[in-house]
Amino acid sequence: MCGICGFVSLKPVPNGGQILEWMVASLRHRGPDACGLILEDSGQRMESLTKTHENQPYAQRLKPFAYLGHTRLSIIDLSEAGNQPMPNENGSVWVIYNGEVYNFLELRNLLESKGHHFRSQTDTEVLVHAYEEWGEEFVTKLRGMFAFALWDKGQGKGNKEKLILVRDRLGIKPLYYAHLPNGTIVFASELNAIIQHPEVSREIDPLAVDAYFAYGYIPAPLTIYNSVRKLPPAHYLIWENGEIRLQRYWQLDFTKKRTESEDELAEELRERLIGTVKLHMISDVPLGAFLSGGMDSSSVVALMAQVSDRPIKTFSIGFEDERFNELPYARLIAERYGTEHHEFIVASPTASLMPELVSYFGEPFADSSALPTYIVSKIAREHVTVALSGDGGDEIFAGYEWTRRSLIWSSWANRHLVSWKSVTEDENGWQEALIRHGTGLRHRLIKAWRDLHSSPTATFQRRTRTPFAIRSLIYSRDLLVSLNSKTADYIQDELLRNALVNDWREMFLYCDAMLYLPDDCLTKVDRMSMAVALEVRPPLLDHTVVEFAATLPFEMKWRNGVTKWILKQAMKNDLPKETMKQRKQGFSIPVARWMKGQLADELLSRVNNRDEILNAESVKRMVELHRSGKANFGHLLWRLYVWSIWKERFSL
């Protein structure tokens, strides 16, 4: 795992070398083992270095106006031959790369049979040769998690120089870019690196602000800055002669269904999982696994233990509050498979870490489970460099509570002949806020009645985004004017409307996989693990497993209120019954309690009547209602708290 950054310009960039060094420096946490820079400006020789562990430089050359930077976390081929930027045989194509291509040995053998020559044992080098052989479509042959930039010097007959930016199918690895008015393209693994370039504007995007308060994160392609965009998952971008074009190369399709028996499909799923877990264990450095004790991570650890010739290192954290503690379930798996188990009890995750953690995201990000994810990553990094995780199981096998509740209500409505009419939110924002968040009996009854009389889609939306009627309460007049009646609701609405499904229930799975998974879950894991230079690999998100899951009839994922039904059938002989029956808990932390104390005071101290984004009076009222116990605004106040930290640190 690594960090990549750079820019390509149509004209010389004053202080281009210094700018690239700033960008690389901001990514050193992602790759502490080595860093590489290649730059050239207007045909004049500039310093161009690759620094290894011994800090010994060597010089390289590229054509004018291309600036490429890389920070390396050594995983495959630990020698200097694996340092980046990395060229093909004649130096006409260069790559900087973050991620893993798990089928690289298969591709390498094929490319060598076609006459390509390799100088390293890395998966990185496969990329330049695959591009030479198959052109832009080579990305469809890659199996893994990746984000990379490939610089083609255009030395073939009639060819032009071009930059290709690529992101993996599920969005496991991040990639940001800014296309400047003068044609320059700037890119990086993280937002903090891209804004080191002085021509990248830090003007805030009002729609991104609305998206943040709607979802708790900012979905692709938006970022908090108007000038910067996230490259969407399953896309590549071509920069050529100052112009860009985006191309989707993969789509998740639920329309084609398998017809084999349940036993046959469960067995095939297990075999696929064994194969992908084995591929994800390829590493030249120590490797382990996160083990929460839930169904997904337990499945991964069980299969790792069965294909490994040595005990698996596993890492778990628990909480003194038994309501959130899954350690007993993790110990069941650790004991059953004889893992080298490490666990850590968190008395109370401390919010004092938040200013540091917010800085790694570069923009507001309010998933509170980032805190325990950071803690378990830090513990694991003391023992291993790579950890496998169970991320993705909920999205592809229908494991989320909001999906379950939406479908349970629809089943109840069918049995009792209740009409599926949509119940709209109250136009009165405070009335709506109290219906959703009020703790009194009256408000709870109204909320339950509305769920019973709403369509499953409306119920799903209410549980996965904050309505604009509530969001607008906390917005300043200036922000509402800037939005000009446009809201971020369209992001989720379009996904649900355009999902490639025949069964309407799979709209929810499609939305989770295309929105919540890449922009919340995978963003959280990437930033918190890479903050301590730990590579996390999610074998359940191998695209071959995801595609297989999409072909299964919906009843094999959610059956009579039981989530992940087919996964449980596939793993029934590998996991104890307690694991199969356990209710999903996740990394919960007590944000409702926290936002009644000092954190609320900190929030109020940062918001005043001169705030150009927030309505200070509404924020104050929410805090008062929350502290009084009349409403539970814990998660919305947490979003406000994180916003206030980010605004103080990053906003101009």
N, C-alpha and C positions, 0 to 999 in steps of 0.2 A: 504494500500500500504506500502511496506517495502523495505528493502535491505537485500540481502542474500549473504553469502560468506563462504568459507571454503576450506579445502583440505583433501584428504585421501592419506595415504602413506603406503608403504609396510614395512617401517622401521621407527624408532623414528625420529622425526624432531627436531634438536637442536633449542631451543628457539621457539618451535611451538606455545606456548601460547602467546608470545610476537608478533609473526607474525600475529596471528589471531586477536589480539587486534588492530594492525595497520590496518588490512583490515576492521574491523568493524568501526573503527574511521573514515575511509574515506567515509563511507556510512551513517553517522549520519544524514545528511540532508534528506535522504529518510525516516528515521524513528526516529523522535526526542522523541517519547513517552516512549520507553523502548529499552533496548538492551540485548541480550542473547548470552552467549558463553558456549559451551560444548566441553571439550577437555580432552584427556587422552593420556599418552605417556608411552609406554613400561611397562604398568601395574602399574606404580607409580602414586599415587594420585597427580593431579595438581589442581590449583585453577580453579573452574568452576562456573561461575556466571550468574545469570539473574538479571539485574538491573532494577527496576521499577521506577515509577515517584518519589518515596520516597528514591530511591537509596538503597533499602534493598536487600541484596543478598541471594540466596539460592543455594545449591550445587546439582549437578547431576553427573551421571557417564555414560560413554559409553566405549565400548571395545577399545583397543589400536589403535592409529594411525588415528583416525577420529577427525577432528577439524571442528566444525560447528558454524557459527556466524550469528546473526540476529539483525537488527534494526527495530523497530516496529512503524508504524503509525496506531494507534488504530481506527478501523472503525466498526467492528462487535464484540460484546461482549467486552466492554471496561475494564473488570475486569482483574486481574492478571492471571486468568485461561486461557486467550488468549495469554499469553506470549509464545515466542518460543526461542529455539527449542522445539517442541512438540512431545510427544511419544504416542504410542498406549497404551493399558491397561497394558501390561507387560514390556514395555520398550524395546521391540525387534525391533521396527521400529520407526525412528524419522524423522521429517520433518522440514525444514525451507522454508518459502513460501512468495512469493510476488505476490499479485493480489487478484482477487475475483472469486469465483465459484458461479454463480448466481442460479444454481439449487441445492445448498447444502442442503436445507431443504428436498427436494424430496429424495435426496440420503441418507440423515441421517435417514429418516423414514424407507427406505428400509433396510439400514444396521442394524438399531435397531431391525427390524423384524427378522433379521438373527442372532441375539444374541450379537451384538456389543454394548459396553457400552461407553458412552461419559461423559467427565468431564467438558466440556465447551459448550458454545453456538456458537462457531466460525465455519466458513466454513473450517478453517485450519484442524481441527481434522478429518473432513470427509476424507481427503487425506490418512491418515495412515490406516484407517479402510477399505477404498475402495481398497487400495493396498493389504491388508490382504485377502480380499474377492475375488478379481478378478485378482490379479497379475499385470503384466506390462500393460495389455490391459485396466486397469481401466482408463487410460487417455482419452480413447474414450468416456467415460461417462460424462466427465466434460464439462460444458457450462460456458465459461467465459474468462477472461484474466488472465494469470498466468505464472510464472516462479518459479520453486521450485526444491529443492534437497531433495531426500528421501534416508535415510541411513538405510539399512537392515542389521542387525547384524548377519544374517545367523544362527539363533539359531534352526531353524527347522532341521529335520533329513536330512543329506546329503546336506544341503544348505551352500553356501559360502557367506561371506560378500560381499555386493555390494552397489554401489552408483548409483542412478538414477537421472539424470538431465532432466527436462521437460520444454518445452516452448509451449505456446499456439498456436493455429492454424494460426492466422494472424500475429503473432509476435508483439502483443501489448506490451508485457513486455519483457525486455531484459535479456539475459543470456550469459556470456562469460566463456570460459574454456581454460586451457592450460594443455596438456598432456606431462609431462616432460620425458626425456630419462630414468630416473630411475623408471618410472611407476606411479609416483605421479600424481594425478589429482587435479588441482586448479581451482576454479570457483568463480564467483561473478556476481552481478547485473550490475556492472559498471567496465569499463576498469581500472579506477584509483585504484580500490580495488585489482584487480588481480595482478597488477604489484607491489603491496606491498610485495609480496612473493619474497624473494631474489633470488630464483632459476629460476624465470620467466625472460627470456631474453628480453631486449628492442631493439634488432636488428630490424631495419626497413625493412619491406617487400616491395621491389620495385614494385611488381604488385599492392599492395594496394595503393601506391603513384599514379600509373597510373589510378587506379580506381577512386581515389578521384578527380583527374583533369578531368576525363572523365564525371563523374556524379555529382560531388559536394558533394558526400558522399561515404562511403566505404561499399559496399554490403556484406552481409553474404555469405560465412563463413569467409571472410577476415576481418582482423583488421590491423591497421597500423603496428603491431608487428608480425614478423614471427612466434613467438612461441604461439600466442594467437589466438583463433578462436571464432566466434559467433556461438552459437547453432542456426541452421536455424529454422524458424517458422515450426510448425507442426512436430517437431522431438523430440525424447527423446534419451538420451545417457546413456548407461550402462557401468559403470566401474567395473571390476571384476578381481582380482588378477593382477592388473597392466595393463590390456588390456582394450581397449574401443571399443564399436561398436555403430553406429548410426542407428536409425530406424525411418522412416517416418510413421506417423499414420493417416494422413489426406491429401487429395489432392483436389484442386479446379477443378471441372469438368464442362465444358460448353457443353458437347456433348449430354446431355439428355434434351429435351425441352418439356415444357408444351403446351397443345393445347386448353385450355379453352379460353373463350372470353376475350377481353381486360378489360371489366368491372368487370368480375369475378376475374381476376388476380389482378387488381388494388385494389379491395376490400380486397382480401386476403393479399396483401402487407400491407395495412393499419392495418389490424388486427394483423399481425405479428409484425409490428412496435409498436403498442400499448402494446402488450405482452412483448416485449423485453425492452421497455422503463420502464415499471412497474417493471420488475425484476432488472433493473439497478438502480432503486431508493431505493433498500433495503439498509438501513444505520442506524447506531446508533449515527451518528454525523450529524451536519448541512450539507445540500446538496443544490446545485444550478446548474447553467448551463452557459456555454459560449454562447453568442448570438451575432454573427457577423452581422446578418441581411440577410445572404445568405439563400439559399434554405434548406441546410442540417441542420444547427443549428436551424433555424426557425421551421422546422418540429419537431425536438426533443423537443423544448420548448413548442410548441403547444400541443403535446401529453402528455408531463409531466403535463401541466396545467389541462388537462382533466382527469387525473387519480389521481391527488393530492387533498388532503382536505385542503390545505393551499396555499397561494401565493408562486410562485416559485421565488427564487432569481436568477436574471440574471445579467451577467457582459459583458460589451462591451467596446472596446476602439476605438477611432477615431483619425483622423489626420486633422490638419489645412488645408492641401492640399486636396481640394475637390475631386481631381481625385482618391484619395485612401480612401475616407471617406464613410463608410457604416452606420454610426450612424442613419441617418434618417430611414433606413430600419429596423434597430434593434428596434427603438422606435415604429414603427408600430406594431410589434409583442408584445412588452412589454405592450403597451396600450391596444391592443386587448384582451390580456389574463391577464391583471392586475397584472403583475409581480412586484416584489420588485426590481426595476431596478437600476443598478449602472453603470455609464459610466465615462470614463476618456479620456480627449483629450490629445493626444501626439503632442506637438508642432513640435518636430523633434526627432525621436528615436535616442538616442545618441550612437555613436560607442564606447564611453568610457567604456561601459559595456562589450565589447567584450572579453577582457582578462579573466574576471571572467566567462563569459558564455562558452568560449572555454574550460575552465578547467573542466566543468561538463561533456563534451562529451568524454574527455580523448584521442581523436584522432581528426584530422581535420574534420570539418563538416561545410559546407558553405551555408546552407539554411538560407538566411538573415532574413526570417520570424521568426527565433528563438528569435530575439529581441522583437518584439511585443508579441509573445507567452509568453515569460518570464514576460513581463509587465502585461498582463491581468491575468496571473496566480498569480502574487504577489498581485494584487488588489483583486482577488477572495478569496485568502487565508485569508484576513483580516475578512471575513464574514463566510466562509464555509470551510469544510475539503475535501468535494467531489464535483466535478463538472462534469456534463455530457457534451459531445461535439458532433459536427456533423461530426467528422472525418470518412472517408470511403465512403461517398456518391459519390464522384467523381470517385473513382476507380470501384465501383460496378454498377454505373448507367451511365457511360460514360459522365463525366462532365468536363474533362480537355480540354483546348484549343488545345493542341497538337493533341489529338485524333480527335477533331472536324475539325481542319484544314486538317489533313491527309485524312479524309473521304470526306470533301468538295472537295478537289482536285481530289480525285478518281471519285466522282460523275460528276464533270465538265468534266474530261477526257472521261468518258463513253458517255456523251451526245455529245461531240465534236469529238469522235473517235480518241482521242490522245493516242498514244501507251504508255504502261507502261514500258518504258525502264529505267533501273537504270542509273542515271547520277553520275558517281563516283567523289569523291573529287579530286581536283587538287593536283598533287604530290608536287607542289611548296607550302610549308606551308604558306608563307606570302600571296601568291595569294589567297589561300583558306581562310585565316583569313580575308582578306579584302572583299571577296565575302560574307562571313557570317556576318561580323561585320561592314563593311564599310558603311558610311552614304551618300556617293555620289550617284547621280542618276544612273550612270553606274553599280555600284556594286549592287544596289537595283534591277535593271532590270535583271541582271544576276541571282540573287537569286530567283526572281519570276519565271523566265523562267525555272530554274532548278526544282523548285517545281512542275511546270506544267508538266514537262516531266519526272518526277520520279515516281516510284511506291509508293503507300501509305506507305509501310513499310520503304522505304528509307527516305521519308519525316518525318515519325514518329521518326526514329533514329536520323536524323539531328536535330530534335527539342528536343530530350531528352538526348543527349550526345554530348560532344565536340569531333570532329574527331581527330584521332591520328595525322594527318598531322599538326594540330594546336598545340596539346599537346606537340608534339616532339620539337616544337620551343623553349619552355620554359625549356626543360630538359637539364641537363648537359650531357656531354659525358659519364661520369661515370654511370649515371642512365640508359642511353640508352644501354650501354654495359651490365648492370645488368639485364635489361629486356630481352636481348637475343632474340629480335624479337617477344616476347610474349606480348600481350596487354590485357587490361581489357575489350575490346569489346566483347569477347566471353561470358561474363556474360549475357548481354542482348540478344545477338544473340541466345544463347542456349535456353533461355526462350521463345523467339518468335518461334523458330524452334520446340520446344517440347511441346508447349501449348496444353492442352486437349480441342480442339475446333473443330467444324465442319464448322463454319462460320469464314473465315479468318479475318474478322473485329474484332472478339473477341480476337485475339492475343494481341491487344493493351491493352484491359482490363485485360487480364491475366498477362501481363508484368507489368502493373501499380500495380496490387494487390500483385504480388509476389516480386517486386523489389522496386519500388518507395515508396509504402505504408509502408512496415516495416522498410526499411533502411533509409528513409528520414522523411516522415511525422510522423510516430509513434515514431521514435527515438527522433525527435525534441520535441514532446509533452511530452514524458516521462521525458526527462532530464530537460526541462524547468519547468514543473510542480513539479517534485520531488525536484528540487532545492529549492523550498519553501514549501516542504512537503504538496503538494496538490495532491489528487488522481483524475485523469481524466478518465472517463469511456465513451467509444464510442459505444452507443447502435446499430448504423448502422452496426457495425462490429461483432455483434453476429453471430456466424457461421451459425445459422439456417437462418438468413436473407441473408447472403452472398450466401449460397447454393441455396436459393430460387431465388435470382436475377440471378444466373448463368443459371437457367433453363428457363429463359424468352427469347423468340426470340429477336435478336438484335434490330429489328425495334421498340421494346417496350422501348428501352433505348435511342436510337438516331433515330429521325425521321425528315427527311427533314431539317436537320441543327439544330433541337431542341434537346438539351441534357436533360438527366434525364426525359424523357417523361413519363414513367410509374410512377415515384415518384410524378411528378406534377399531374397526374391523380388521384393518391391515396390521395393526400393532397389538392385537389382543393377546398374542402369545409372548410378547416381548415386554409388556408393562404390567405392573400390579394393578389389581382392580381399583385400589384407592386412587391411583393416578387417573384412571379412565373416568371415574365418577366425580372427581374433584371439580368444583365450580371455579371458573376463571377468576383470578384476582388481579393480576398485573402488578406493576410497581406503583402502588398507591401511596400518596403522602398526604398528611393532614392539612391541606391548603385552607379548608374552611376555618379551622382553628387558628392557623397562622395569620389569616387575614382579619382576625379580631384584635390582634395585638400590635406589636412594634412595626410589623410590615405595613399595616394600614396607616400608621402614623407617618412612616417614610413616604408612602404614596401621597398622602395629603400634603406633605411638605414640598413635594415636587410639582404639584398641580395647583395653579393659581388662576385668577380671573384673566390674566394676560396670555394664557395658554392658547396657541393658535390651532390646536388639534382637539383638545378635550374641554368639556363643559365642567368647570370646577364645582359648581353647585350640585350638579347631578351626581358626580363622583362622591362628594361629601354625603349626600343623602343615601346613596347605596351603602357606604360604610356604616352610617348610623343604623339603617335597617338591618344590616348584617350583624352588627355588634349587639343589637337589641334582641336578636333571635327571631324577629318577625319574618325574616327571609334569609335564604342561604345563597348569597351571591359569591361564594368562595372562588369558583373558577373564573368568573368574570372579573372579580377584583384581582385575581392572580394575573390575568392578562394585562390589566391596567398597571399592576406593579412591575411586571417585566417590561412593559412599554416604557414606563418612567425611567427604569434603569438604562434601557437602550437609548432613549432620547437624551439623557444626561451625558452618556458616553460618546455617542456617535453623531448625533444630529448637529448640523451647523447652526 
